[in-house]
């Protein structure tokens, strides 16, 4: 039913309901769906109208344009989370502190990449900077290689230990 609503008409709010069964009971949930229409005007080599549906039941969303605005913020949060998953360390520990530390380090790496990408990789020009192709995964691999190189140098430098008699006979 929502596909049919999305294929026609203009920006509007419709009521939609989902019905399901659980433990022999039938449950129905009704919620508003905000359908927002925007004109493409040749962007992305497309013509006509783009229609997007947003299922939301929040007191601060009153119009389809409000739904698009708030969902665009949510999209940024979700894409940041997906991006941070590319650099997060895997662990089997159940310690919440360690897991939180890994998430914080991952988010810090992501913010460093964004800063470096904007300040040093992007080219200044009128109307904003041009971002050149530099994927986040490549940045994470660079950091990983740098860490391994630093650790390898440290391992190669002998520690201050008394000489081993096996080698000095």
C-alpha positions in Angstrom: 0.0 0.0 0.0 2.9 2.4 0.8 4.5 1.6 -2.6 1.3 2.6 -4.3 1.1 5.8 -2.3 4.7 6.6 -3.1 4.2 6.2 -6.8 1.6 9.0 -7.2 0.5 12.3 -5.8 2.2 15.2 -4.0 3.6 15.8 -0.5 1.1 14.7 2.1 0.6 12.7 5.3 -1.2 9.4 5.2 -2.2 6.9 8.0 -0.9 3.4 7.7 -1.4 0.4 9.8 0.4 -2.9 10.3 -1.4 -5.9 11.7 0.4 -8.9 13.2 -0.3 -11.9 15.4 1.6 -12.7 18.6 0.6 -15.4 21.1 -2.8 -15.9 19.5 -3.7 -12.2 19.7 -4.0 -9.9 16.7 -2.2 -6.5 17.2 -2.6 -3.4 15.0 -0.3 -0.5 15.0 -1.3 2.7 13.2 1.2 5.4 12.4 1.6 8.4 10.1 3.7 8.2 6.9 5.0 11.5 5.6 5.4 11.5 1.9 7.7 14.3 0.7 8.0 15.2 -3.0 10.9 17.1 -4.4 11.6 18.1 -8.0 14.8 16.7 -9.4 15.3 19.4 -12.0 18.0 17.4 -13.8 20.1 16.7 -10.7 21.8 13.3 -10.9 20.7 13.2 -14.5 17.2 12.6 -13.4 13.9 14.4 -14.3 10.6 14.6 -12.6 9.6 14.1 -9.0 11.4 12.2 -6.2 9.1 10.8 -3.6 10.3 9.7 -0.2 8.3 8.2 2.6 9.1 8.7 6.3 7.4 6.7 9.0 7.5 8.8 12.1 5.3 9.6 15.0 7.0 12.5 16.8 5.4 15.6 18.2 8.0 17.9 16.5 7.3 16.5 13.0 4.3 18.2 11.5 4.9 18.4 7.8 6.6 16.1 5.2 9.4 18.7 4.9 10.0 18.5 8.7 10.2 14.7 8.4 12.8 15.0 5.6 14.9 17.5 7.7 14.9 15.3 10.8 15.6 12.1 8.9 18.5 13.7 7.1 20.1 14.2 10.5 19.3 10.6 11.4 20.9 9.5 8.1 24.1 11.3 9.1 24.2 9.5 12.5 23.6 6.1 10.9 26.2 6.6 8.2 28.7 7.7 10.8 28.0 4.5 12.8 28.5 2.4 9.7 31.7 4.1 8.9 33.0 3.6 12.5 32.3 -0.1 12.2 35.0 -0.3 9.5 37.7 0.7 12.0 36.4 -0.7 15.3 38.5 -3.4 16.9 36.8 -6.8 17.4 36.8 -8.3 20.8 35.1 -11.1 22.7 35.2 -9.3 26.0 32.0 -8.5 27.8 33.6 -5.7 29.6 31.6 -2.6 28.7 34.5 -0.3 29.4 36.7 -2.0 26.9 33.9 -2.0 24.3 33.3 1.8 24.9 37.0 2.5 24.5 37.0 0.8 21.1 34.0 2.7 20.0 35.5 6.0 21.1 38.8 5.3 19.4 36.9 4.4 16.2 34.9 7.7 16.3 38.1 9.6 16.9 39.7 8.0 13.9 36.7 8.9 11.8 36.9 12.6 12.9 40.6 12.7 12.2 40.0 11.3 8.7 37.3 13.9 8.1 39.5 16.8 9.3 42.5 15.6 7.2 40.3 15.0 4.2 38.8 18.5 4.3 42.0 20.4 5.3 44.7 18.7 3.3 43.1 16.5 0.5 40.3 18.8 -0.6 41.1 21.6 -3.1 39.8 25.1 -2.2 37.6 26.6 -4.9 34.8 29.1 -5.2 31.5 27.6 -3.8 33.3 25.2 -1.5 36.1 22.7 -1.5 36.3 19.8 -3.9 36.8 16.6 -2.0 39.1 14.2 -3.8 38.7 10.4 -3.5 40.3 9.2 -0.3 38.3 6.3 1.2 38.1 5.9 5.0 39.2 2.3 4.7 42.4 3.4 3.1 43.0 5.9 5.9 42.4 3.2 8.5 44.9 0.9 6.7 47.5 3.7 6.7 47.1 4.1 10.4 47.3 0.4 10.9 50.6 0.2 8.9 52.0 3.2 10.8 51.2 1.5 14.1 52.8 -1.8 13.0 55.9 0.0 11.7 56.2 1.8 15.0 55.8 -1.4 16.9 58.3 -3.2 14.7 60.9 -0.5 15.2 60.4 -0.8 18.9 60.9 -4.6 18.8 64.0 -4.3 16.7 65.7 -2.0 19.2 67.2 -4.2 22.0 66.1 -3.5 25.5 68.6 -2.7 28.2 69.3 -6.2 29.4 72.4 -7.9 30.5 74.0 -9.9 27.7 72.9 -13.4 27.3 75.8 -15.9 27.9 74.6 -18.2 25.1 75.8 -15.8 22.4 79.0 -14.6 24.1 80.9 -17.9 24.4 
